[in-house]
Amino acid sequence: MADTSDIRTPAQIEADIKRRREVLAETLDELGMRVHPKTIVDDAKAKVASSVDHTLGRAYVQVNRVVSDVKAQFVDEQGAPRMERVVPVALVVVGVVGLLALGGTRRRKR
């Protein structure tokens, strides 16, 4: 005995074939766009930009953390400067700038 539960008319078969062709055409168009050189280059650029953004974001967080740590060394909880730490650092900075200024004037005289 033949299975007659799936009997379709020629018009139904043609409609199914037409639908399948349209789906395949869409799929081929999509594949064509995916493998197009411009699409590949644009995807690569987007990945690089994302990676750079991620790296810069991590660097920003790290710099922020370092600045906060340094600030905590020179400022107390109320926001007042810690003079016992500020004065020695200021003296060292003034000394280094003075040495650089003296070294620069000696070179110009020769």
N, C-alpha and C positions, 0 to 999 in steps of 0.2 A: 504494500500500500504506500502511496506517495503522500508526503506531508503537504496538505493544502492550507495550512494555517497562515502561511506567509505568501499569499498570492497577490501580486501587485500588477497593476495595469501598466501598459507601456508608457502612458503619460506620467505615472508615478515614478517609474524607473528613470525617465528622462529628467524629471524634476530633481530627483536625488542626484543624478549625474551632474546637472547644472549647479546645484548647491555645492557639491563636492569640488567642482572646478573653481567656483568662486572662493571657497575656503583655501584651496591650494594656491590660487593666484595671490591671495592676501599673504599667505605664508611665504611665498617666493619673494614678494615685494619686501616683506619685513626682513628676510634673510639678505636680500640685496642691499638694503640700507645698513644692516649690521656689518657687512663685510666691505662696505664702501670705504676707501682710504680716508676720506674726510671724517667719517664717523669714527674710525679707529683712532685717528689723530686727536679728535675732540675728546674722546673718552680718555686717552692717555693724558691729555692736558688737564682734564678734570681730576684725574687721580693724583697727578703731581700737585695741583693746586690744593687739593684736600690734604695731602701729606704735608705740604708746607704750612698750611693753616694749623694743622695739628701740632707740628713742631714749634711754630711760633707761639701757639697758645701755651704749650708746656714751658717754653722759655720765659714767657711773660709771668706765669705762675711762679717759676723758680726765682726770677729777679724780684718779684714782689715779696717773696718769702725772705730773700736775703736783705732787702731794704728794711723790712719789718724787724728782722733780727738785729741789724745794725742800729736802727732807731731805738730798739729796746735797750741797747747798751748805753746810749747817751741820754735817754729820757726816762724818768721814773713813771710810776703808774698814774700820777696826777697830771703828767704832761710837762713837768718842770725839768729843765736840763740838770743832768748830774755833773756838777762842776768838777768833782774829783776825777772824772773821765774826760770831760770836754777840754779842760785847761792843758793837760799833757799833750793831747792830740793837736790842739791848736798851736802849741809851742813847736812841736815837730814839723808841722806844716809850714809855719813861718820860717823855721830854720832851713828846710829843704828849698823853699822858694828863694830865700836869701842866698844860699849856696849856688843855686842855678843862676841867679842874677849876677853874682860876682864872677862866676865862671864865664858867663856870656860877655861881660865887659872886658875881661882879660883877653879873650880871643879877638875882640874888635881892635884892641890897641896894637896888636902885632901887625 
